[in-house]
């Protein structure tokens, strides 16, 4: 097993820091990557941080993480969380743990955000702590 943790981010997360800061905050995805890289070094892990607005690419990366024997996958699938059977199936196809991550709490938002295909397949979900959700997920991954 590798000590790499794949951190995969879905659609619109490239806009963090400017998109709806009242919901998602002002921390950018690059800021989150820096936080994770620092914490990962403390834990003896490495981070493979990626973002795509394309569902198929996220599926490919989940499969890649599985084939590489990654320690874990942290997945913030964005809007695909609520629509993607393909991501659900990809998560189920890998042996390592996948932790669903959200900046906001989807259950405190619109009804359509209450169903998570990702969460149905993931080992766990961490949501609602802003950028700290990622760090909490990384800490959890280190113990798995």
NUVOLO-757034 format. One record per residue (C-alpha): chain; residue in three letters; residue number from 1; x, y, z. Coordinates in steps of 0.1 Angstrom, whole numbers. Layout:
// NUVOLO-757034
NODE   kolro   kolnu   volum      px      py      pz
NODE       A     Ala     NUM       X       Y       Z
...
//
This chain:
// NUVOLO-757034
NODE   kolro   kolnu   volum      px      py      pz
NODE       A     Unk       1       0       0       0
NODE       A     Unk       2      12      35      -9
NODE       A     Unk       3      13      64      16
NODE       A     Unk       4      -4      86     -11
NODE       A     Unk       5     -38     101      -4
NODE       A     Unk       6     -56     112     -35
NODE       A     Unk       7     -77     143     -30
NODE       A     Unk       8    -102     146     -58
NODE       A     Unk       9    -123     176     -64
NODE       A     Unk      10    -153     179     -87
NODE       A     Unk      11    -171     206    -107
NODE       A     Unk      12    -167     243     -97
NODE       A     Unk      13    -143     236     -69
NODE       A     Unk      14    -117     254     -90
NODE       A     Unk      15    -137     285     -82
NODE       A     Unk      16    -133     282     -44
NODE       A     Unk      17    -125     315     -28
NODE       A     Unk      18    -148     335     -52
NODE       A     Unk      19    -179     313     -58
NODE       A     Unk      20    -206     319     -31
NODE       A     Unk      21    -181     328      -3
NODE       A     Unk      22    -211     330      21
NODE       A     Unk      23    -215     292      17
NODE       A     Unk      24    -180     280       8
NODE       A     Unk      25    -157     306      24
NODE       A     Unk      26    -128     325       9
NODE       A     Unk      27    -102     297      11
NODE       A     Unk      28     -91     286     -24
NODE       A     Unk      29     -84     251     -35
NODE       A     Unk      30     -47     259     -36
NODE       A     Unk      31     -49     270       0
NODE       A     Unk      32     -66     237       9
NODE       A     Unk      33     -38     219     -10
NODE       A     Unk      34     -12     237      10
NODE       A     Unk      35     -29     228      43
NODE       A     Unk      36     -32     192      33
NODE       A     Unk      37       4     190      21
NODE       A     Unk      38      17     203      54
NODE       A     Unk      39      -6     180      75
NODE       A     Unk      40       3     150      53
NODE       A     Unk      41      40     156      59
NODE       A     Unk      42      33     155      97
NODE       A     Unk      43      15     122      92
NODE       A     Unk      44      41     106      69
NODE       A     Unk      45      17     108      39
NODE       A     Unk      46      18     124       5
NODE       A     Unk      47     -10     142     -13
NODE       A     Unk      48     -21     138     -49
NODE       A     Unk      49     -44     168     -53
NODE       A     Unk      50     -66     171     -85
NODE       A     Unk      51     -97     189     -97
NODE       A     Unk      52    -119     184    -127
NODE       A     Unk      53    -152     196    -140
NODE       A     Unk      54    -156     163    -159
NODE       A     Unk      55    -172     132    -143
NODE       A     Unk      56    -154     106    -164
NODE       A     Unk      57    -120     120    -153
NODE       A     Unk      58    -130     117    -117
NODE       A     Unk      59    -139      81    -123
NODE       A     Unk      60    -105      75    -140
NODE       A     Unk      61     -87      90    -110
NODE       A     Unk      62    -106      69     -85
NODE       A     Unk      63     -97      38    -105
NODE       A     Unk      64     -61      51    -107
NODE       A     Unk      65     -59      55     -69
NODE       A     Unk      66     -72      20     -65
NODE       A     Unk      67     -47       5     -89
NODE       A     Unk      68     -19      25     -73
NODE       A     Unk      69     -28      11     -38
NODE       A     Unk      70     -34      46     -24
NODE       A     Unk      71     -38      48      13
NODE       A     Unk      72     -72      66       8
NODE       A     Unk      73     -92      88     -15
NODE       A     Unk      74    -107     121      -2
NODE       A     Unk      75    -135     130     -27
NODE       A     Unk      76    -154     162     -29
NODE       A     Unk      77    -175     154     -59
NODE       A     Unk      78    -193     188     -59
NODE       A     Unk      79    -227     186     -77
NODE       A     Unk      80    -218     150     -89
NODE       A     Unk      81    -224     139     -53
NODE       A     Unk      82    -261     140     -59
NODE       A     Unk      83    -263     127     -95
NODE       A     Unk      84    -234     103    -103
NODE       A     Unk      85    -240      65    -103
NODE       A     Unk      86    -207      63    -122
NODE       A     Unk      87    -188      78     -92
NODE       A     Unk      88    -208      55     -68
NODE       A     Unk      89    -197      24     -89
NODE       A     Unk      90    -161      36     -92
NODE       A     Unk      91    -159      40     -54
NODE       A     Unk      92    -172       5     -49
NODE       A     Unk      93    -146      -9     -73
NODE       A     Unk      94    -116       2     -52
NODE       A     Unk      95    -103     -16     -21
NODE       A     Unk      96     -90      14      -3
NODE       A     Unk      97    -112      37      17
NODE       A     Unk      98    -129      67       1
NODE       A     Unk      99    -140      95      24
NODE       A     Unk     100    -166     119      11
NODE       A     Unk     101    -158     155      19
NODE       A     Unk     102    -179     187      18
NODE       A     Unk     103    -172     222      28
NODE       A     Unk     104    -208     229      37
NODE       A     Unk     105    -234     206      52
NODE       A     Unk     106    -255     194      23
NODE       A     Unk     107    -283     183      47
NODE       A     Unk     108    -287     219      58
NODE       A     Unk     109    -292     231      22
NODE       A     Unk     110    -316     225      -7
NODE       A     Unk     111    -336     192      -7
NODE       A     Unk     112    -319     180     -39
NODE       A     Unk     113    -285     180     -20
NODE       A     Unk     114    -298     156       7
NODE       A     Unk     115    -292     124     -15
NODE       A     Unk     116    -255     114     -19
NODE       A     Unk     117    -246      87     -44
NODE       A     Unk     118    -210      92     -32
NODE       A     Unk     119    -219      88       4
NODE       A     Unk     120    -238      56      -3
NODE       A     Unk     121    -205      40     -14
NODE       A     Unk     122    -180      59       7
NODE       A     Unk     123    -164      47      40
NODE       A     Unk     124    -174      79      57
NODE       A     Unk     125    -185     115      52
NODE       A     Unk     126    -171     147      67
NODE       A     Unk     127    -190     178      60
NODE       A     Unk     128    -198     213      73
NODE       A     Unk     129    -164     224      86
NODE       A     Unk     130    -153     245      56
NODE       A     Unk     131    -117     239      45
NODE       A     Unk     132    -111     221      78
NODE       A     Unk     133    -133     192      65
NODE       A     Unk     134    -104     182      43
NODE       A     Unk     135     -79     182      71
NODE       A     Unk     136    -103     162      93
NODE       A     Unk     137    -108     137      65
NODE       A     Unk     138     -70     134      61
NODE       A     Unk     139     -66     128      98
NODE       A     Unk     140     -92     100      96
NODE       A     Unk     141     -75      85      65
NODE       A     Unk     142     -42      83      83
NODE       A     Unk     143     -58      60     109
NODE       A     Unk     144     -74      36      85
//
